């Protein structure tokens, strides 16, 4: 199913076609940050091109010229969001010595990131899929969430192989538990849970972690 906004977007000029070399009259990075906030707050489907131009402070022709259509802009938003706001799990997996330590750090940092003042609460990759009727966007976000779970599962399996975790540990289920906690904390943050409340959830989650 294709949204009305995407039909509108199809008629737009392709990215990079700026029309007779006219210079942009806005800062692209500033506009992109505002687009991140708009999609983060309202999700993909509920954010129209008009919403975006209003939030970004630019006209539709400038949006299309600098970013392409709504879908192309959203793809860039998700990529930049992942680096700027959503990279704490990747860092934890890379820097912590065990899966347990990485998960504990991830949940603790999720509690802080998902409730940080001055920006939308929760996770864009989780929330942007709400009520989404654009299959390609829904699939892309699902793949990102599943990739995160797979990364935790891989680390858990490595700890089982090295004897850090018991040999009977169900790596897939434990990784799914981590994913459920992260996604659930995102929604709880959207519903008004505080950082302290989310940190308490993280402590409970870690209390069931198997020990070698």
N, C-alpha and C positions, 0 to 999 in steps of 0.2 A: 504494500500500500504506500502511495506517495502523498506527502502532505502538500497543502496548498502553498506553503512557503517554498517547498522544493520545486513546485511547478513555476513559481515566480523566479526562482533562482536559475532555472534552465534557460530563461530568456536573457540572462545576464551575459556580458562579455567575459571571455576567459581571463584568468588571472594573468597579469603582466601586460594586457592590452590597455594601455592608458590613454589612448586617443590622442594622437598627434603630439606625443612627447610632452604633454602638459605636466609640470611638476606636481607632486603631491603637496597638499597644504596642511598636512597633519603628520604627527609622529606615529609611525607604524607600530612601534613597540608599546606605546601608551594605549593606542587603540586596541591592540591585541590583548593587553592586560584587562581592559574593560570588557572585552568579549569573553575572556575567561570568567570573569565575575558574573556576567549575565547568564552564560550557560551553566555555571556552577550553581547559581541561585535557582534558576527556573527549569533546568533540564533542556534537552535538545528539542523535543517536540513543542514545548510551550514557548520557546523563544523564537519569535518571528524575525524576519529581516528588518521590519520596522523597529522592533524592540532593539535589535542590534545596532542599527544606525543611530537610534536615539541614545543608547548607552555609550556608544563609541564616539559620538559627537561628529559623525561624518555622514555624507549623503550616500545613497545606494550606489551610484556610479563609482564613488571612491572605494566603497567596500568591495565591489566586484573587481575593480581594477587591481587593488592591492592584495586581495585574499582569494579571489574566485567566488564561487557561490557559497551558500550557507553550509553545505556539507564539507566543502574544502576548508572553509574557515574553522569548522568544528574539529576536523581532523588535526589541524595545526594547533588548535586550542588544547586538545587532549595531549598531544605530544609535549607542548610547552608546560602544561599543568604537571605532567609526569615528572619533568625535570625540576620545576620550580617548587612544587608543593607536595608531590606524591612519591618522592624518591626515598623516603625514610626506610621502607622495607628492603629495598635493594641495597642500601648502605648497610643496614643491620646484617643482612645475609653475607655481605662481602667482608664485614669487619669483625663480626663476633665469632668466637672459636667453636661454638656448638649451635645446633638448631634451637635448643632450648633458650640459650642466651639471645639468639637472633629474634625469636618469637617474643620473648619477654620485652626486649627493647622495642620491637615493632609495635606491640600493643600499648606500651607506655607512651611512645611518641605519637601513635594514632590518637590517644586521648588528648594530647596537647594540640596536635595539628587540627583535629576535627572540631575543636572548640576555640580556636584562636580568635581573638577579637578583631574586628575590622574587616572581616571577610565572611562569605557564606560558610556555614557549618557542614560537617560531613565530608564525604568524598565525591568529587565530580564524576569519577568513573562509575561509581555506584548509583548516584542520584540521577545523572543525565539520562539513564535508561528508563526512568519511570514513565509509564504511559507512552513509551516510544512506539510509533507505528511505522517507522522506517527500518525495514529488515536489515539493511546494510549497516546502519549505525548500531542497532541492537546487537548484531553479530560481532562487530568490531569491539564493542565494550565488553561483551561476554568473553571474547578471546583474551582480552587484557586481564580480566579478573581470573580466568582459568590459568593464564600464564603465571600469575602470582602464586596461585595454589600449587602449581606444578613446581615452581622454584622452591617452595617450602618442602614439598614432598621429596624432591631430589636431595635436599640438605638432610632431611630426616633419614632417608635411606643410607646416606653416607655415614651418619652417626650409628645406625644399626650395624653397618658393615664393620665399623671400627670398634664396636663394643661399647660405645658411649650410651646407647640405648639398648634395651633388652631385645633379643632376637625375635621375640614374638610380637613386637610392636607393629601395629597396622599403620604403615606410613601414609597410605592414601586417606584413611579415615582421620588420622591426626592432622594431616594437612588441610583436609576439608573443615575440621574443627577450627583451625586457625583462620581460614577464609570466612567461615560463618561469624567468628568473633569480630573480625575487621569490618565486615559488611554490616553486622548488627550494631557495632559501635557507631558506624557512620549514621545509620538511621536514628539511633538514640540521640546522637548529637543534634540531628535535624529536629528532633522532637523536644529539645531543650535540656538534655542531660548535661551536667557540668563536667569539667575535666576531672574533678575528684571522684565523681560518680563513675565515670568511665575507667578511671584508674582502679577503682574497687572491682569492677567487672574483670579487668585484666588480671588482677590478683587471683580471683576465683578461677579464671581460665587456666592459669598456670599451676594451680593447686592439683589439677588432675593430670598434669604432665607426667609421663612415665619416667622412672629413674633406673639407671643401669645397675 
